[in-house]
Amino acid sequence: MPTADAIWKDMQGRGVEFVFAQFVDMYARPSAKLVPVGSREAFDGLLEDGAGFAGFAAGEIGQVPSDPDIAAIPDLASYTPVPWQPNLARFACDVTVEGEEWAYCPRTILRRVLARAKEKGFEFRMGLELEYFLVRQRDDGSIEIADAYDTLEKPCYDMAGLTRRYDFLTTVSRFCNGLGWGNYANDHEDANGQFEQNLTYDDALVSCDRAIFFRYMVHTLAEQHGMIATFMPKPFSHLTGNGCHFHMSLWDGGTNLFLDESDPRGLGLSDTAYKFIGGLRAHARAYSGVTAPTVNSYKRLKLGTTSSGATWSPVWISYGYNNRTQMLRIPGPGRIEDRTIDGSCNPYLAAAAVLAAGLDGIERGLDAGEPNSENLYTVPEQDLRARGLQSLPANLLEAIGELEGDDVLRAALGRGRDEDYVDYFARVKRDEWFRYHEQVTPWEIREYLTRF
């Protein structure tokens, strides 16, 4: 953990005059105050007292207009110099109210689940694959791919597409590596206008803090290039959607507790890892409400194909080898990839949910079942159901119903003033669903106007 003295010295060396005291709401939208820190007294005051906000105005953070202010308390470990603005830095903050932790703060929820895992001897580490589109908005409000030449039917890994976005991608990469985040690959993804930039795995809280800043950075730099960046799960109906896949493992110091090179199944996973998978499978239908938390998410998690020939997203609750048709892919020994998670997720809440599910699997010794090596996109649905495979929820409303009935996730996400966080989350998301469902769409006009 860095000290205040060390950070102050670094800030002085960089000429940092202002910091963002930043937190997120349920939707992972970063809110911040720009705080001048020209003196050590001002910096120490921010660390001690935080930055004050009217919580109800800041989004879904569990407040009403009559509530007292929230205070965003910086976490020294999250200190992030802003690469394109040398006199600015960011701190990820935990929300408190009147000196007490605020149970509706997503970062606080994850910290509590991580602490519970730590008591059991587990450190949770994650690497996130963040996918996004670069688009432009037309005068009529519709969107188009920002690169007019990005028209290949199968553009994944297209070198020419990478070259046309070279300045943008390399700027992001340099900034990430300058921050010590270990950006090791950047690629054109499966859809036109879609990109992915990979960061080295780390402690789960660190990785989530980085994910929030990474989104902010990509949005900001895209605007500077005259584009819009979107992590929306499914911005184009005919193209592959944006995932935010989590690569997960449990550790004890320098020991990866998921790794077993002598695994008889040949996946390189330990008994602990298989029990963790058992927990993920048992709770997947419920936690998808958190890992795929928007109406749009379920237009990505569907059967069918896209222009490239595959959705690259899961439908069935399964696990298997290095096989991207599975919900849980084992890309290599000692780690598990969850492919339900999409670009609209709140990474803190998603990490808390999957960790709680996996820990339940370990505690109860849940059976992972046998791994699957088939292309699940080609096996008939009735055959998969006959084998006992369950599908993920078909829409947000169904997922929220599953989440409300899951006692493990209910306990893990905690309790607010007079309700469980799950009930608060479900109320907000159910309202989101009905606001969507009440819209009359152009498709309905085309389909029904003259039929009846």
N, C-alpha and C positions, 0 to 999 in steps of 0.2 A: 504494500500500500504506500503510495507516495505521500510525503508529508506536505503540509501547507508551506513550510519554508522552501522545500525543493520546487514546488510548483510556482511559488512567488518568484523565485530566482529565475526559473525558466521564462515566466511571463515578462519579467524585466528584460531579459536577454532578447526576447522577440519583439519587445515594444508593444505588448498587449495593453490596450487602454480600456477595452470593454469586454464583457463576457455575456453570453447568453445563459441565463438560468432557465433551463428547459425541462419540461415534463411532458407526458403524453396522456391523452384521455383514452376512453375505451376504443376509439377508432384509430389509435396510434398517431393522431395528429399532433405534431410537436407545437406546443405553446411555449412562449418564452418572454422574459423581460430582458431588455438590453441594459446592463448595469455597468456604470463607469467604475473602474477599479484603479484609478490613478494613484491611490495611496494604499499602503499596507493596512491602514485602519479601515478603509472602505472594503478591501478584500476580506479581512477578518470578519467584518460585520456581515458580509454576505454569507460566509461559511457558517456563522453562528445563528443568524436570524433568518436566512433565506430571503427569497423574493416573494412579496405578497401578491395574491391574485384574488379577484372575485370568482370563485370556483364555478358558479353556475354559468358565467359568461364564457368560460374557457372550454365548454363542451361536456361530454358525458363523463363526469368525474364524481357523480353521486351527491351533487349539491342542489339546493333550491335557493331562490333569491334571498331568503331570510337567514341563511347560514353565515357564520363567521368566515373571514377570509381563509384561504389555504395559503400555506407557505411552502415554497419549493426549496428544499435543502440540498445544496450541491453534494455530490459524491466525488471526493477528490480523485478516486480511481478513474473517473470518466473524463478527466481533463482532456480536451480536444482542441488544439489550435486549429483555427479555420484556415486551410491552406491558401485560399484565394483572397483572403482579407487578413494581412499579417498582423494587424493591431486588434484582432478579435479572437476569442476562444469560446468554447462551449463546455458547460458542465451538465450532464444528465442529473436530474434531481429526483428525490423522493418527496412525496407530498405529505405534509403534516397539517393538522388543524389544532390550534391552541396547544401546541407542543407535543401532541400525540400522533403516532402513525395513522394515516388515513386509509381505511380498509378498501377504498375504491380506487386506490392508486395502482395501476397495473404493474409498475416496477416493484412496488412493495409486495404485491401478491406473489410475484416470482421469487423475490428474496425470501419470503416465508417458506415456500415450497423447497427452495434450495437449502435452507437451514434445516428443514426436516430430513432431507436426503443426507445432509452432512452428519446429522446425529446418528444415522444408520451406517456411516462410513463411506458414503458415496459423494463424489464430486461430479457434477453434470457438465459435460463439455459438448459444444455444438459448433458446426460450421454451417453457414447459411448460403444457399444458392439463390441470388436475387435476380430475377428476370424482369425486364421492362421493355416497353415499346417507346420509340421516338416518333412522334407524330406532329402534324400541324392541324389546326382547326380552320375549317372553311368558314366563309361568311354566314352560311346557314346553320352553323353550329355543329355540323357533322365533322368527322375527322378523317384524315388520310395519312398514309405513311409519309414521313418527312422526306425520305429519299425516293425521288420519283423513279430512279433506276433500279430500285430493289423490287424486282418483279419475278424472280425465279420461282418456279413451282416448288422446288426443294432448295431453299436458300440457306439451310443450316450449314455453318462453318464456311460460308462463302467468303473467299479471300477478297474479292472485289468489293463486297459489301463492307467488310472490315476496313478496307483501305479508304473508302469514301467517308467513313466515320472515324478515321485514324486520329485526328486531332482531339475529338471529343473523348474517345475511349482511352487514349494514352494520357490525357490530362487527368481523368478520373483515376487511372491506374497509378500514376505518379503521386497523386495526392494520398491515395490509400497506403502506398508503400512508404511515403514520407511520414505517415502517422504510425508506421510499424504494424500495419494490419495484415501484411503478407498476401497481397494480391498476386496470385500465381497463374491465372489464366483469364482471358477475355475472349468471348466468342460471339459470333452471329448465331442467334438461336434458330429454332425450327421455323418461325414465322417471319414473314417479310417485316422489316423494321424492328425486329426483336433482338435484344442483346442480353448477355449474362456475364457478370464479373464475379469471380470467385475469391473468397477470403479464407485464410487459414483458420482452422477451428481454434476455439479458446473456451474459457469459462463461459457458461451460458449467459450470465448477466452481462459480461463484457461483450459477447457476440450480439446480444440484443441491443445494447447501447450503440454499438457500431452500425447495426442495421438501420436504426432510426436516423443516425447522422448520414449514412450512405444514401438513403432515400432523399433526405433534404439536399445533400450535395448534388445528386443526379438531377433533381428537379431544378435546382438553382442554375447549374451549368447548362442544362438544356435551354432554359429561358434565355441565358446569355448568348446562346447559339441560334436563337429565333425558333426554338422548337418547344414542344411539350413532352415531358417524360411521364409515362403512366405505368404504374405497377398494378393497375386494375386487372383482375383475373381474366376477363374475357372481353377486351375492347372490340374485337372483330369476330363476327359469328363464324366466318369461314376459315379462321386461322387458329393456330395453337394458342392456348392461354398462358398467362404468367403464373408460374409456381414460385414458391419460396421454400424449397425443400430443405428440411433439417437433416443434417448428418450428425448422429448422436452416439455418445458413449459415456459410460460411467468409469470413474477413475478413483484410485486411492493413492494420492501422491503421484509418483511416477509410474504407477502400474495401471494399465488399461484392463479393467475388470471384465470387459466384453471380449477380450482376445483369448482364444485357445487354438493354437496351431494344430493341435491333435484332434480337433473336432471331427467325430466320425461322419458327420453330414457333409464335411468338406467346405463349410462356409467360414471356418476360422472363428466361430463364436463359442463363448463359454455358456455354461448352464445358466449363469446369471443373465446373460444376454437373451437366451431363449425364454426365460421367464418374463423378462422385460417385454419381449415381443408378444407373449401371451397376454400381458396387461394391455398393450396397445390394441391388440385385436379385440379384446373384451370390451374396450371402452371407445372404439373408433367411431361408432355411430353417434355417440354422445359428444366426444371431443371435436368432431368435425364442425359442430356449431361454433367452435372457437377458432379452429385452424382454417376453416373456410366460412368466414363469418358474414358474408354479404349475399344479397339476392343474386348478384352476378356470379358468385363463386360456383354455383351449381350449373351454370352454363359451360363451365370448364370441366366439372366432374360428371361426365356423361358418356354414354355409349355413342359410337359413331366415328366418323373420320373428319379430317380437315383437308385443306388444299394439299398438304404434304402427304396425306395418307394415314395419319395417326394423330390422336389427341395428345398422346404422351402423358395423360393423366389417369389416375386410378378410378375404378368403379367398384371393384370387389375387395373385400377385407381379406387380404392374403399377404403372404410374404414369400420371398424366393431368392434365387441366385441373382446374378447381375442382370436383372430382367426388369425393364422399365414399364412393363404392363402390370406389375405388382404394386399394391399399396405400400408395402415395405420392401425396399430393395436392399440387398446386401452387396454393396459395390466393392467391398474388400474385407479382409479379416478385421474383426474388432470394432465394427461400426454398423449402424443401421440408418438407412435413409427413409424418412417418412415423406411420401409424395402427395399426401392430402393437402398439405399446407400451401396456401397461395399468397399472392402479392398484396392482398387486402388485409392480411392478418395483423393483429397486434402481436408482435413477436414475444413480448413479455407474457401475455396471457396464453399464447399458443405453447410456449415453452413450459409454463406452469402446468398446463393441461396434459401434455404428453408425458412430462416427467411424473406427474401424479398417477397417470394410468400405468406407466411402466413400473413404478414402485409398488403399486398394488399387485401387479403380476408377480414381482419378486416376493412380496410378503405372503401371498397366497399360493405361491408355487404353481402358477397357471401354465398350462401346457400350450406351447406355441403351435402344436400340430406339425405336420410334415411340410417342408418347403415345396414350392411350386416352381416348375421350370417351363411351363407352357406359355404360349402367347395367349393371354386371357382375352385379347380383343377378337380372337377367332373361334373360341369355344362357345357353343350355343348357351344362352342364358339358362335354359332348363337343365342342361347338364351340370352347370356350376351350382345351381340351387340344389340339385339332387345330391351333390357331394357335400352339401352343408355349408357352402360359402354364402355369406351375407353380402348384400350390396351396401354401399354408403347411402345416406339419405338422398332423396331426389331433389330436395329444395331446402331452403333455409328454414321454413316453418317446421318441416319434419325434423330437421336437425335440432332445432331449439326444443322441441318436445322431448327428444331423446336426452338432451343435456339436462333438462329439468328433472328427469327421473333417475339421474345417475348420482348416487349418494357419495361415491368416491370423489368425483369432480366437485360436487357441491361442498364437501368438506375442505377440499384443497384450495378452492378459490376464496373461501372464507366468508365472513359475515360482516355486514355493515352495521349501521345504527339499529335498524329494526327489521332487517331482511338479509337473506343470504345474497352474496354477490351474484350467484347464478340467477336468482329471481330478478334482480335489477337488470342484468345482462339480457335475460329473456324478454323482459318487458320492452326494453329499448329495441331489440331486434325484431320482436313481433310487430311493433309499430312500423319499423322499417319495411317488413314484409307487406303489411296491409297498405302502406302508402304506395308501394310498387303495384300491388295487386289491383288497386282501384284505378290504375291508369288504363285507358283505352288506347291500344297501340295500333300503329299502321297495319300490322299483320292481321289484327282482328277485323279491321275495316275491310281489308282485301279478302279475308276468309269468309266473313259472315254477312257483309252488307247486302248482297243481292241473293243470298241463299235462303233467307227466311221471309 
